[in-house]
Amino acid sequence: MLNSASLRLRLLVGAALTVAIASPAFAAATTPTAAIPNAAKDSPPATTAPDPVPSDPTAADQTGLGEIVVTATKRETNLQKTPIAINVLSSQALTDRHVQSLYDLADGAVPSLRVATFEARQSALTIGIRGIVPLDANQPAREQGVGIYIDGVYLGRQHGLNAALFDVDRIEVLKGPQGTLFGRNTEGGALSIVTKGPSGKWGGSATAGIANYGGYNGALRLDLPEVYGVSLKLDGVVQYQGATTKNPLAGQTGFNYYDRRGFKATARVHPVSGMTADFSYDNGYDANSPFYSQLLNYNPNGCATGTQAASPNCKLPGTNYTQLTGTVKPLPSQVVVNGTSRAKTADIGVPQQPSIDKTHGYTSNIRWDVAPEIELRSITAWRGVSATQWDNSGGYHRVPVVAAGCTGSACNFSRYSLADLHQNQFSQEFQAVGTVGQLDYVAGLYYFNEHISDDAATPNSLAFNSALTSITVLDPCIGSGGFGSQVGCRSIDRASEVHSKSYAGYGQATWNATDRIHLTAGGRYTHDEKQGVLHYSRNLNYDTATPAQLTAAGYAPLDASWNRFNPMATLAYDASDSVHVYAKYATGYRAGGASSRTSNYQTFNPEDVKSYEIGAKTDFWNHRARLNLAGYIMDRKNSQVDISSIQTTSTGSFNNLVTINAPGITKIRGIEADLTVQPVTGLTLTAGYAYTYTKIPPVLIASTGVYQNFYIVFTPRNAANGSIDYTMPIGDLDLKFHLDGNYSQATQTFDQFATKNDPAFIANARVALANIPVSDANKVTISAWVRNLFDKQYVFRRDPSNSLPGSPTTSTTSGSISNVLGDYGNFNAPRTYGMEASVKF
């Protein structure tokens, strides 16, 4: 595979050189592109779009592909002239795909961008780019590998990321390390959401829609005229979908349900000449339930009591068992095994109430043109999220396993995963952006302060009778070994608290040596501090525990700091007005932390990545076609990997997850290609492809002395997409058609197991009749949309831990198979469809 990856990269180099050599022919066949000024003084950049800027490649020119404006370098630039691998999803693209929240991008809207739920839960998203995908970044003392930004503000937690999106102008997907301009935790890249700002002119829009599964959505945008120097913009949104898998227990929530709503207000003022100040407030509410977790098979590895050699497939990675003890229990008759199709109704009804995510934020964004050579900026933000998790999606498909003849708590099952997280963050960034002669520069100072607390419990919620013929709901306060799911009745598996601070200073400059040659260099110095404590572990109060108890647990608080310098350098060459090539070196780093899922609060170190990238951005065929290519080599040091196991207790069960740093260098190699063609007026065709090769060196497990392979999750080797958009004028109206298809190869979903999920192909479609006049100024659009057009069914998350022996506890030579069930996993969402009407005024 290394030879294959090397060959692919050589092919890409050859393609880039071929394009560069052929540039005179390209130039002869094209007309010059109107340049977007690089200098901040000519085109004041903004984190919120000040006016509608055409980020749709077809919006600006109906006879060719229009320019796409991005702010990836902290200034407004033309996408094609920006030497960064970027994908841009315009507001129209989001509408065509019926994207309401970030999880709707999980189907593959950008091939190298991966979005997945954490476990089965919609309340916390795992987001990765180019193979940088953390499995369990929802712990308070752990960080993400891809930075998520809204209007220039970094979001410190993955909780609340699935909130409803507000009046988005575009989403910029910056691929590769962004450690210089964006800072820590952007190893894989950054996802920057840019919303529309006030215009100071009267306008707005209203949208209302209905869908299957009882779904509905609505959005209202009001852009008010400037009054006494103040421009005000108001946004409101509601989104609802009923459960797609029914819960048979009366009065309980079904699975894959959501109820979202949000509000945002932005005021723009001009206190002095040349200064623009935006002040905004937003809040969001997201009630949701997890995807249903199905039992996909039963004892697929043939686990049986006896020697390990007699059951060679029943082997837990990282162990060297010689004996398998215990017995694999027969399944109760109520349990359904189904690994081929999505369940419409759960086999066993369970207590399930919605998880609730609440987000809020206050942002001040000030830009001041002090002089023609410099613009000063200040971005100040207070943000917070609270997440209350209720996840009982596993039912009997997860441990503990019950045997006939059981008594007391041994009859209990259906692990109810409960958690509460509260986070508040403050960030302040100062920037200076400008141009002096041939030099474009960006410099800044950054401060980030975050406080997080969380707790978790996992009581059992149901019980069989001794004969396994009937099921009862346990008392929610004392039914699970004297504990339960109610607040105040829980046996706390873990509770932790973390304070994090980050200080950074950075600078980047581009020397435009000639009209064609551009050399960029920059660096960022970061100082991180993190202090954390465990308040509870396994229902032991660490705040009141004796020194002997803490010593026995091996516990020590987290008190760590790290310093990093992240340089970058880029050489860009404009082979012609329509062919641009570049070579780039970039670095990034993800902070270390501690695992609150371990009783000793086990710490782990940061990881660092170096990236070497070449790329070509080309326009040809009289600007009717655009081809962008990128190839990269990334080397990551001290990769953070996870070893997870579920361990049962008399009061329920808990997830013991140990995070360690893999020694050596993790290799990530890739190729990306994006093609857009407008063969005739009104018709636009796009195609995208990403090849990603990853390899983590084997890790020696200290407790067993065995080398174990680890994998990067949710990163398909091959992923591709394509779309067709056609606009047909009918008098003064426009009839619009959209169809997209998205493919991803099977990939691991747990980094300690080779087991993969299913390959996926998802298509989405929309048809709209636009510009229907209802008055002199108001126009209506009526549309019909469908997601997962062909109702494809695939397992997007597959967990084999229930089909293998348990982790070592008291012995490293024998493993118990008493809790073996089978693989369990989650199917993707079914086909959804609906109609919408929107009016602009």
Buried (B, 14 or more C-beta within 10 A) or exposed (E): EEEEBEEBBEEBBEBBEEBBEBBEEBBEEBEEBEEBEBBBBEBBBBBBBBEEBBBBBBBBBEEBBBBBBBBBBBBBBBBBBBBBBBBBBBBBBBBBBBBBBBBBBBBBBBBBBBBBBBBBBBBBBBBBBBBBBBBBBBBBBBBBBBBBBBBBBBBBBBBBBBBBBBBBBBBBBBBBBBBBBBBBBBBBBBBBBBBBBBBBEEBBBBBBBBBBBEBBBBBBBBBBEBEEEBBBBBBBBBBBBBBBBBBEBEEBBBBBBBBBBBBBBBBBBBEEEBBBBBBBBBBBBBBBBBBBBBBBBBBBBEBBBEEBEEBEEBBBBBBBBEBBBBBBBEBBEBBBBEBEEBBEBBBBBBBBBBBBBBBBBBBBBBBBBEEEBBBBBBBBBBBBBBBBBBBBBBBBBBBBBBBBEBEEBBBBBBBBBBBBBBBBBBBBBBBBBBBEEEEBBBBBEBBBBBBBBBBBBBBBBBBBEBEBEEBEBBBBBEBBBBBBBEEEBBBBBBBBBBBBBBBBBBBBBBBBEEEEEBBBBBBBEBEBBBBBBBBBBBBBEBEEBEEEEBEEBEBBBBEBEBEBEBBBBBBBBBBBBBBBBBBBBBBBBBBBBBBBBBBBBBBBBBBBBBBBBBBBBBBBBBBBBBBBBBBBBBBBBBBBBBBBBBBBBBBBBBBBBBBBBBEBBBBBBBBBBBBBBBEEEBBBBBBBBBBBBBBBBBBEBEEBEBEBBBBBBBBBBBBBBBBBBBBEEEEEBBBBBBBBBBBBBBBBBBBBBEBBBBEBBBBBBBBBBBBBEEEEEEBBBBBBBBBBBEBBBBBBBBBBBBBBBBBBEEEBEBBBBBBBBBBBBBBBBBBBBBEBBBBBB
